[in-house]
Amino acid sequence: MVVPRQAASSTGVTPKPAAKRRRSGSRLYAIDGIRLIAALMVAVHHFAGTARVEAPGNLIWDRPVNEIMPTVSRVAAYGWIGVEIFFVISGFVICMSCWGRTPWQFFVSRVIRLYPAYWFAVVFTSAFLMFVPGVWERLRGREILFNLTMLQSGSGVPNVDGVYWTLWSELRFYLLFLIVVFTGLTYRKVVLFCCVWGAVAMLAPAAHFPLLTMIADPDGAWYFIAGLALYLMHRFGQDLLLWGILAMSWLMGQAELGRRVDFEHVSSWRGSVLIFTAFLLLMVAVSLGLTDRIRWKWLVTAGSMTYPLYLMHYAVGTTLINRLKDTMDARLLLAVVIVGFMALSWLVHRFVERPLARMLKNALNWSFEALRNDPAKAA
């Protein structure tokens, strides 16, 4: 049933029904669970879904993994879709978390969310590859230091870990969405942002406009847009316009999935679209409140582990597998490595990410408060 859009108030902010107001203020535990599934999909893909070539090209197992564990390999081949799932969730969560916040609050929230675990991951991965060489090439010191900015992908500097490429898409999304946050978030402005960003993402590559293409990020734009539309559906109720944006995101997304399939060479387009469609339908269920009864507390912990897990698993995990592949059954080794990284991710979240985020938040809040209250600094 289509929920009618209520009239906008004099402030330009669209009011919402009381039921929607209660639901948009509560934690969505299902999203934490989906995050964990997406992170595990990516990890399993990197460990068992990509290594299908003979040595020396296969740096992980030294022989095609589909010969070692064929069933696991067939399933893991589709795990790369976890990245696209992350992008959709990011669009949803960013819109939800910054609604009603000021631009500086949005900035602070992104810094404390992204950087503490990332800094640890850069140092941890670089140190590990220094002491366990032979699988991945260790970067030079100045390149490792530049990675601490998280801007290396936009500056032509190699990533310490290959999975960091997705952070460049995330950063561009945050910078673009910050424009809307500056103007004050409303239903109308977010919809307009989705339409304008989608149009630019389509037209910039065709116009051979490299700078605009880089900013618009056509490879990731439609996944973030899908997440934004899903959050509007959650907050304000469904309508034909939001369903249209979501349908366009699905259509554009399946084309990008096809390009990824051609790049990965391990999965099929039909299977990829089927998995992605199932995920979008699950997110629709979350948006419409069909998963509100899921309130398992452990999902909060699971969700908090996903970012450190994603950042740390690839270079270190594949190196560990390469070193230990002859010491135990391949399936057992895969399980041990994944469980080990999950435990490490919890430790990083508990003893690195949370304390450092708290200190950064206090320091940044103090800095912005001083800037706002000191006329000389403001000038």
Beta strands, then each sheet from edge to edge (+ up, - down):
end
